[in-house]
Structure formats: structure tokens, C-alpha cells
Amino acid sequence: MTSPEDASSVLVRDVEYWTVALGGAGALVAWARWGWRAGAGLAAGAFLSWLNYRWLKQGVISITSAATEQAGAENVRAPKGVYLKFFGRFVLLVAAVYVILSRFGWPAAAVLGGLFAVIAGTLAAMIVHLLRSLRQA
């Protein structure tokens, strides 16, 4: 039996895999149904969603490890790079979506739909882990 920490780290890793898989599958479907521009837009949105998730995950891991190392200290200090990544991901998302929509002419619905790939990846990973735990019980 796995510990809750191991199960949660596996779930977090699997969210990335499912995000990439579902984003890629969605891009292929969009390409086949609405053309290459829609496929490219959905792929770009899914990539940005995945990148945003990775940076969020790295920020949370850095902050929690800094807090654990400094347990008992009055003020916990996190590295400055963590704050840059944590808030910089919003700037990256807005700037990238603006450039994609204004310069490439890819459909806005496809790009915004791709941004939801991490939500679909999270749901898929949770369902798989729930089914695995029910099978083991």
C-alpha cells in the first residue's frame, strides 16, 4: 500500500501526462474538424496550460520545502525566483495569448479551449487514481 504522500506525488505527475495527452488529442481533433489553425491554437493553449501548471507546481514545492526547512523560524523566506515564476506565469499567459490571437490569427475559441487542458488532465488523473484505489480495496 502506498502512503498518501506517494499517491499525491503520483497524482500530480499524472496530471501533467494527462494534460499533454488530452491537449494533443484535442489538437488533432480540432485540426481534423476545423483545420490546421484551430489545431495549432488548441495545441498552443494546451502547451501554455501545461507550462502554467508546471510553474505553479514548482512554486508550491519550493515554498513548502523552504517552510519545512525553516520550521520553527519566526519568518519563513522563500527564494526570490519562486515569486518571479509564481507571478510571472500570469504575465506569460496574458502576453502569449495576446500574441497568438493578434499575430497568428488562430481562433480564440481554440486557444482558450486549449487553456482548459489542465482541467481535463486533472479530472482524468483523478478518475484513474480513484478507479485504481477502488480496485485495490
Secondary structure, 3 states (H helix, E strand, C coil): CCCHHHHHHHHHHHHHHHHHHHHHHHHHHHHHHHCHHHHHHHHHHHHHHHHHHHHHHHHHHHHHHHHHHCCCCCCCCCCHHHHHHHHHHHHHHHHHHHHHHHHHCCCHHHHHHHHCHHHHHHHHHHHHHHHHHHHHC
